[in-house]
Structure formats: C-alpha cells, structure tokens
Amino acid sequence: TEITEDCDAVLVVGPESAITSEDAGLQRDHVRRGGNLLCALDPLLDRSDVRTSGLEDVLRELGVRVDRTVVLELDGSRLAPDRPSPAGPFLIATYGTHPITQAFAATGIPMVVNLVRSVRLVDEDRGDVLLSTSDSSFGEVDVAALIETAEPHRDDADIAGPVSIAVALEGERLDGDDDAGAEDAADAVDGGAED
C-alpha cells in the first residue's frame, strides 16, 4: 500500500476496525510531505472501552490528541426532544473561526451529531477548534460505567465542557522539500463523524 505523491488528500471516515501501524505511518508520511488528511473517527464501543482507531499515536505526533471518550451533552435544549440521550443525537451550535466552518457559522443553523469522541489540539497555537459542545457537556473517560449503567457519571477524570469534537491544524511541510514553496501546508482534521 502507498499514497502517491500526487494525492492531495486522504480521507479516513468511520473505520470499523483499527488501521494497521503500517497504514497509519503512511498517513503520517503523507501529511509530512504536505498532503492533507481528514479523519472522522467514531467512538467504536467495545464491552468496556472505546476501541483504538490505530491512528491515535500518529495523530498525536502530528498535533491532535484523539481521546478514547464518549462525549455526553447534558444541556437539554441541545438534545433531540423525541429521544433525549446525552450521547446523541444532539446539537452543536459552537463553530470555530476557520475557513472550514465559516459557511456553517454564517447560517446560524446548528449541526446534529451522534455518538462522538473528544479531540484536542496538542498545541493550541498550531490549530483551531472547529466544533465544540456546550459548557454542560463532558467527555466520559469511564466508558465501562457508561455502558453498564447507560447513565452519565461526571467526575474529575472526565474532560470538562465545552468539549472539542473537531479540530484543524496547519503546518509547514516536514520533509525538507523546499521545492513546494513555503506556503504549502499540511492539514490534519479530526473529529467524530457527524450525521
């Protein structure tokens, strides 16, 4: 398997099993050469945990922390009235300031998401939060308790809201190839898959 030099973007959308370390390395190398990577990683639930996507280490190396959490929204005004589950579907009305979210933010219409995980920037100066939940939300770390009881259990180990569920980073090419010009950037975008 390889990603050719003329590939502009790689999309990893909702993988149902872990990406191999070899394929994850190909994604990393692609971004380092100036390519773009979009990941939409659902929290795939196991009996007691969120399974790994196989991309967590590579994305962290690139500047995105993908948490093994389930984001729970406790603001009742954001939950579906006919099915009010904190895990979703729920509304996201907080868009970051970025070209990717500009059109969405301009409409003032919230986005509906369902069963998402938290993602965070390793260095907040190097990227942007694209989508985040309300102050009432949190990223549940103890997924085993959530699966067992189907009830939110907020504690100090959880990620406090607002929780970022999509981020974007941009960085200079990392392979030392100056032929492409200084303005070439490598984009990595990650977030839970939206409905």
Solvent accessible surface area in square Angstrom, and as a share of the most:
residue,aa,sasa,rsa
1,T,134,0.78
2,E,132,0.59
3,I,29,0.15
4,T,70,0.41
5,E,140,0.63
6,D,121,0.63
7,C,40,0.24
8,D,113,0.59
9,A,50,0.39
10,V,24,0.14
11,L,118,0.59
12,V,16,0.09
13,V,95,0.55
14,G,22,0.21
15,P,23,0.15
16,E,139,0.63
17,S,81,0.52
18,A,55,0.43
19,I,38,0.19
20,T,80,0.46
21,S,101,0.65
22,E,118,0.53
23,D,41,0.21
24,A,3,0.02
25,G,10,0.10
26,L,38,0.19
27,Q,19,0.08
28,R,60,0.22
29,D,54,0.28
30,H,4,0.02
31,V,6,0.03
32,R,81,0.30
33,R,56,0.20
34,G,18,0.17
35,G,8,0.07
36,N,49,0.25
37,L,3,0.01
38,L,66,0.33
39,C,3,0.02
40,A,16,0.12
41,L,1,0.01
42,D,47,0.24
43,P,2,0.01
44,L,37,0.19
45,L,71,0.35
46,D,71,0.37
47,R,218,0.79
48,S,64,0.42
49,D,54,0.28
50,V,0,0.00
51,R,99,0.36
52,T,61,0.36
53,S,7,0.05
54,G,24,0.23
55,L,0,0.00
56,E,26,0.12
57,D,118,0.61
58,V,11,0.06
59,L,0,0.00
60,R,122,0.45
61,E,94,0.42
62,L,6,0.03
63,G,7,0.06
64,V,0,0.00
65,R,95,0.35
66,V,11,0.06
67,D,8,0.04
68,R,105,0.38
69,T,3,0.02
70,V,1,0.00
71,V,0,0.00
72,L,2,0.01
73,E,0,0.00
74,L,70,0.35
75,D,40,0.21
76,G,54,0.52
77,S,94,0.61
78,R,42,0.15
79,L,28,0.14
80,A,21,0.17
81,P,131,0.82
82,D,129,0.67
83,R,138,0.51
84,P,89,0.56
85,S,38,0.25
86,P,34,0.21
87,A,25,0.19
88,G,5,0.05
89,P,24,0.15
90,F,2,0.01
91,L,57,0.28
92,I,0,0.00
93,A,58,0.45
94,T,61,0.35
95,Y,34,0.13
96,G,20,0.19
97,T,134,0.78
98,H,19,0.09
99,P,108,0.68
100,I,87,0.44
101,T,4,0.02
102,Q,126,0.56
103,A,74,0.57
104,F,98,0.41
105,A,48,0.37
106,A,89,0.69
107,T,82,0.48
108,G,62,0.60
109,I,117,0.59
110,P,49,0.31
111,M,35,0.16
112,V,66,0.38
113,V,0,0.00
114,N,49,0.25
115,L,59,0.29
116,V,0,0.00
117,R,2,0.01
118,S,0,0.00
119,V,0,0.00
120,R,77,0.28
121,L,19,0.09
122,V,85,0.49
123,D,69,0.36
124,E,139,0.62
125,D,142,0.74
126,R,98,0.36
127,G,17,0.16
128,D,55,0.29
129,V,59,0.34
130,L,7,0.03
131,L,9,0.05
132,S,13,0.08
133,T,1,0.01
134,S,11,0.07
135,D,112,0.58
136,S,45,0.29
137,S,0,0.00
138,F,1,0.00
139,G,0,0.00
140,E,0,0.00
141,V,68,0.39
142,D,68,0.35
143,V,2,0.01
144,A,38,0.29
145,A,25,0.20
146,L,20,0.10
147,I,69,0.35
148,E,145,0.65
149,T,60,0.35
150,A,82,0.63
151,E,102,0.46
152,P,42,0.26
153,H,75,0.34
154,R,122,0.45
155,D,78,0.41
156,D,153,0.79
157,A,73,0.57
158,D,16,0.08
159,I,28,0.14
160,A,78,0.60
161,G,19,0.19
162,P,77,0.49
163,V,2,0.01
164,S,14,0.09
165,I,0,0.00
166,A,8,0.06
167,V,0,0.00
168,A,2,0.02
169,L,4,0.02
170,E,88,0.39
171,G,16,0.16
172,E,105,0.47
173,R,55,0.20
174,L,101,0.50
175,D,67,0.35
176,G,65,0.62
177,D,55,0.29
178,D,129,0.67
179,D,139,0.72
180,A,36,0.28
181,G,30,0.28
182,A,84,0.65
183,E,149,0.67
184,D,49,0.26
185,A,36,0.28
186,A,7,0.05
187,D,43,0.22
188,A,1,0.01
189,V,19,0.11
190,D,1,0.00
191,G,6,0.06
192,G,1,0.01
193,A,21,0.16
194,E,69,0.31
195,D,122,0.63
